[in-house]
């Protein structure tokens, strides 16, 4: 058991994310964060308020991805994109099916804030600008500089609302991986509060939020009113569900929920359409690959028909599963557990069985 825990800690502290997109050195030498829109082959254009963007249409359905902890990535000049080959995924542009279906595809970056040796130092910045490392950010030389006076949640909310102020569509989906699932929840809560206050158009409230191998640290935090991040997230999700937001969650590894590594937050998982995936095409030592599988498996699943519940014609959960079916699973009393297709990466042969939560 101790060996497994040590392996999880070592793997999680040295996560290697997706193969890097091609970004200029200035992206890593200077502070850069916020919303980027993507085209084919990982081409991108940063969203700038008031400026047209080749990869964005104001009336299109929209999917936006938020990454997690980024220890050491700035020095390597790495940023997560939709090419996940370097993270154990397929050699594919995983955004292609979404774009072909008419979606805007974006990433909300906070990588230089998330580049910390200790995961809880990055976690604090999501919620507060006055945590143990304040809002310092890292450049490509490995040097930290003093950052802004707003939290990551506030900074990304501003980028989101300013760049989508003219949005006229009716379908926004937010994906958050690992630590990024906390960002996704905080962001959605801020959007909801602004809609209620009448300062943001209601069309900007995400319809659906996917939590991909979510991570929460253990213990109460002084910078969060001596509460656990998992507990506050549960309260946010409960309120957001009351506003009609749909939540789904996918667990692919033990690294985010082993008791000495993170808080499994079972209470939150039980509030979602929760699936336990078994990426058994990786061996027991490939913890990092299993953790990253949540991202590319979910993105790739949009290319295929929804998986089924074994022995039935009922749909299980995937990116392609309808909002109405995800809502039914979210409000049910059972979770989904990978039953068939666990030894193949392609999601097309996946089936799931239902178990009590």
C-alpha positions in Angstrom: 0.0 0.0 0.0 2.8 2.4 0.9 4.5 1.7 -2.4 1.2 2.5 -4.3 0.8 5.7 -2.4 4.4 6.7 -3.1 4.0 5.9 -6.8 0.8 8.1 -6.9 2.6 11.0 -5.2 5.6 10.8 -7.5 3.5 10.4 -10.6 1.2 13.2 -9.8 4.0 15.6 -8.9 5.6 15.1 -12.3 2.6 15.0 -14.6 3.5 15.3 -18.2 0.5 16.7 -20.1 -0.3 16.8 -23.8 2.2 17.3 -26.5 2.9 21.1 -26.7 1.2 23.3 -29.3 3.4 25.8 -31.1 3.3 29.0 -29.1 5.8 31.9 -29.3 8.5 32.2 -26.6 6.7 35.4 -25.4 3.8 33.2 -24.3 6.1 31.7 -21.7 8.5 34.6 -21.0 5.7 37.0 -20.1 2.5 36.4 -18.2 -0.2 35.0 -20.5 -3.5 33.5 -19.6 -7.1 33.4 -20.7 -9.2 32.2 -23.6 -7.8 30.8 -26.8 -9.9 29.5 -29.7 -8.6 26.5 -31.8 -8.9 25.5 -35.4 -7.7 22.4 -37.2 -4.3 20.8 -36.4 -3.9 22.7 -33.1 -3.9 26.1 -34.9 -5.0 28.8 -32.5 -5.9 32.4 -32.0 -6.1 34.2 -28.6 -9.4 35.7 -27.9 -9.3 39.5 -27.6 -12.4 41.4 -26.6 -13.9 43.3 -29.5 -11.7 41.6 -32.2 -12.9 39.0 -34.6 -11.5 35.5 -34.3 -11.0 33.1 -37.2 -12.0 30.1 -34.9 -15.0 31.6 -33.1 -18.7 32.2 -34.1 -21.0 33.9 -31.7 -24.0 31.7 -32.5 -22.2 28.3 -32.4 -22.3 25.7 -29.6 -19.2 25.9 -27.6 -16.9 23.6 -25.7 -14.1 25.1 -23.5 -11.4 23.0 -21.8 -9.6 24.0 -18.5 -6.3 22.2 -17.6 -5.0 21.4 -14.2 -1.7 21.5 -12.3 1.3 22.4 -14.5 4.4 21.8 -12.5 7.5 22.5 -14.7 5.7 23.0 -17.9 6.7 26.7 -18.4 10.4 25.9 -18.6 9.6 23.2 -21.2 7.4 25.7 -23.1 4.5 23.2 -23.0 0.8 24.0 -23.1 -2.0 21.5 -23.3 -3.8 21.4 -26.6 -6.1 19.0 -28.4 -3.2 16.7 -29.6 -2.9 14.3 -26.7 -0.4 11.8 -28.2 2.2 12.9 -25.6 -0.2 12.0 -22.8 -0.9 8.5 -24.0 -3.8 9.3 -26.2 -4.4 8.7 -29.9 -2.6 10.5 -32.7 -5.6 12.6 -33.6 -6.9 16.2 -33.4 -9.4 15.4 -30.7 -11.2 18.7 -31.4 -12.0 17.8 -35.0 -15.2 16.0 -34.4 -16.5 18.9 -32.3 -15.6 21.4 -34.9 -17.2 19.3 -37.6 -20.4 19.3 -35.5 -20.3 23.1 -35.6 -18.7 23.8 -32.2 -16.3 26.6 -31.2 -13.4 24.8 -29.4 -11.4 26.7 -26.8 -9.0 26.5 -23.9 -8.9 28.7 -20.8 -5.2 28.8 -19.9 -3.8 29.5 -16.4 -0.6 27.4 -16.8 1.9 29.9 -15.4 -0.1 30.3 -12.2 -0.5 26.5 -12.0 3.3 26.0 -12.4 4.1 25.2 -8.7 6.1 22.5 -7.1 3.3 21.9 -4.6 -0.2 21.2 -5.9 -1.9 23.0 -3.0 -0.1 26.2 -3.9 -1.6 26.1 -7.3 -5.0 25.1 -5.9 -5.1 28.1 -3.6 -4.8 30.5 -6.5 -8.1 29.2 -8.0 -10.0 30.5 -5.0 -7.9 33.3 -3.5 -5.3 35.9 -4.5 -3.9 35.8 -0.9 -3.0 32.2 -0.5 0.5 30.9 0.4 2.1 32.0 -2.9 -0.3 34.8 -3.6 -0.7 35.0 -7.4 2.9 34.6 -8.4 3.5 33.2 -11.9 6.5 31.4 -13.5 8.4 32.3 -16.6 10.4 30.0 -18.9 13.6 30.6 -16.9 11.9 29.1 -13.9 11.8 32.5 -12.1 8.6 33.5 -10.3 7.2 37.1 -10.5 4.6 38.9 -8.5 1.2 38.5 -10.1 -2.1 40.3 -10.2 -4.4 40.9 -7.3 -7.2 38.7 -8.5 -7.6 35.0 -8.2 -7.5 32.6 -11.1 -11.3 32.2 -10.8 -11.7 36.0 -11.2 -9.2 36.4 -14.0 -10.7 33.6 -16.1 -14.2 34.8 -15.4 -13.3 38.2 -16.8 -11.6 36.6 -19.9 -14.7 34.5 -20.5 -17.3 37.1 -20.1 -15.4 39.8 -22.0 -14.7 37.6 -24.9 -18.1 36.0 -25.1 -20.2 39.2 -24.4 -21.9 38.9 -27.8 -22.6 35.2 -27.6 -26.1 34.3 -29.0 -25.9 30.5 -28.9 -27.6 28.2 -26.4 -25.1 25.5 -25.7 -21.9 26.0 -23.8 -20.0 23.1 -22.2 -17.1 23.4 -19.8 -14.5 20.6 -19.3 -12.1 20.7 -16.3 -9.3 18.2 -15.8 -7.8 17.3 -12.4 -7.3 20.6 -10.5 -9.0 22.3 -13.4 -12.3 20.8 -12.4 -12.2 23.2 -9.4 -11.7 26.1 -11.9 -14.6 24.9 -13.9 -16.9 24.9 -10.9 -15.7 28.2 -9.6 -16.0 29.8 -13.0 -19.5 28.5 -13.5 -20.6 29.7 -10.1 -19.2 33.2 -10.9 -21.1 33.2 -14.2 -24.3 32.1 -12.5 -24.0 34.8 -9.8 -23.4 37.4 -12.5 -26.5 36.2 -14.5 -28.6 36.5 -11.3 -27.2 40.0 -10.7 -28.1 41.0 -14.3 -24.5 41.8 -15.3 -24.0 38.9 -17.7 -26.3 37.6 -20.4 -28.0 34.3 -19.3 -26.8 32.7 -22.5 -23.3 32.6 -21.0 -24.3 30.2 -18.3 -22.8 26.8 -19.2 -25.4 24.1 -19.9 -23.1 21.2 -19.0 -19.9 20.8 -17.0 -17.7 17.7 -17.2 -15.3 16.9 -14.3 -12.4 14.8 -15.7 -10.5 12.8 -13.1 -11.1 15.6 -10.6 -8.6 16.5 -7.9 -9.3 18.0 -4.5 -6.6 18.3 -1.7 -7.3 17.2 1.8 -7.9 19.4 4.9 -9.3 22.8 5.6 -7.7 25.9 4.1 -7.2 29.2 5.9 -7.5 31.0 2.6 -11.0 29.4 2.1 -12.5 30.3 5.5 -11.1 27.1 7.0 -13.2 24.9 4.7 -12.2 22.0 2.4 -12.2 22.9 -1.3 -14.2 19.7 -1.9 -16.9 20.9 0.5 -17.2 24.4 -1.0 -17.4 22.8 -4.5 -20.2 20.6 -3.4 -22.2 23.6 -2.2 -21.5 25.4 -5.5 -22.6 22.4 -7.6 -25.8 22.0 -5.5 -26.7 25.6 -6.2 -25.8 25.3 -9.9 -27.9 22.2 -10.4 -30.8 24.3 -9.1 -30.1 26.7 -11.9 -30.3 23.9 -14.5 -26.6 23.2 -15.0 -25.8 19.6 -15.8 -22.8 17.9 -14.2 -21.0 14.7 -15.3 -17.8 13.2 -13.8 -15.3 10.6 -14.9 -12.7 8.9 -12.7 -9.8 7.2 -14.5 -7.1 6.9 -11.9 -6.5 6.5 -8.2 -4.0 9.3 -8.1 -6.6 12.0 -7.4 -8.4 10.0 -4.7 -5.9 7.9 -2.8 -6.4 9.0 0.9 -2.9 10.4 1.4 -2.9 12.2 -2.0 -6.3 13.8 -2.4 -9.9 13.9 -1.3 -12.1 11.5 -3.3 -15.0 13.8 -2.7 -17.5 11.0 -3.0 -20.3 13.4 -2.0 -19.7 15.5 -5.1 -19.4 12.5 -7.4 -22.8 11.3 -6.2 -24.2 14.7 -7.3 -23.2 14.1 -10.9 -23.6 11.5 -13.7 -20.6 9.6 -12.4 -18.6 7.1 -14.4 -15.6 5.0 -13.3 -13.5 4.2 -16.3 -10.9 1.4 -16.3 -8.0 2.3 -18.7 -6.5 -1.2 -18.4 -4.5 -0.7 -21.6 -2.0 1.0 -19.2 -0.2 -1.0 -16.6 -0.3 -0.5 -12.8 2.7 1.8 -12.9 1.3 4.1 -15.5 -0.6 6.3 -13.1 0.1 9.6 -15.0 -1.2 8.1 -18.3 -4.4 6.9 -16.5 -4.9 10.3 -15.0 -4.5 12.0 -18.4 -6.8 9.4 -20.1 -9.9 11.2 -18.7 -9.2 14.1 -21.1 -8.6 12.4 -24.4 -11.2 9.6 -23.7 -13.9 12.2 -23.1 -12.9 14.4 -26.1 -12.6 11.3 -28.4 -15.9 9.8 -27.2 -17.7 12.6 -29.1 -16.8 10.9 -32.3 -18.9 7.8 -31.5 -22.4 6.8 -30.5 -23.0 6.9 -26.8 -22.0 3.7 -25.0 -24.7 1.4 -23.6 -25.5 0.0 -20.2 -24.6 -3.7 -20.6 -27.5 -5.9 -21.6 -29.8 -2.9 -22.3 -30.5 -0.3 -24.9 -30.1 2.5 -22.3 -27.2 4.9 -22.9 -24.3 5.3 -20.5 -22.4 8.6 -20.2 -20.0 10.1 -22.7 -19.4 13.4 -24.5 -21.9 12.3 -27.1 -24.7 11.3 -24.7 -27.6 13.8 -24.8 -28.1 16.4 -22.1 -31.4 14.8 -21.2 -29.8 11.4 -20.6 -26.9 12.9 -18.6 -29.5 14.7 -16.5 -31.3 11.4 -15.8 -28.1 9.7 -14.8 -27.1 12.7 -12.7 -30.4 12.6 -10.7 -30.3 8.8 -10.3 -29.1 6.6 -7.5 -26.5 4.6 -9.4 -23.0 5.2 -10.9 -21.6 3.7 -14.1 -18.7 1.3 -14.0 -16.6 0.3 -17.1 -17.7 -3.2 -18.1 -16.6 -3.8 -21.7 -13.9 -2.1 -23.7 -11.5 -1.5 -20.8 -8.5 -2.9 -22.7 -8.9 -0.7 -25.8 -8.3 3.0 -26.0 -11.0 3.7 -28.6 -14.3 4.5 -26.9 -16.4 2.9 -29.6 -16.5 -0.5 -27.8 -17.2 0.7 -24.3 -20.1 -0.6 -22.3 -20.9 0.2 -18.7 -22.8 -1.5 -15.8 -24.8 0.3 -13.2 -23.9 0.0 -9.5 -25.1 1.6 -6.3 -23.3 4.8 -5.6 
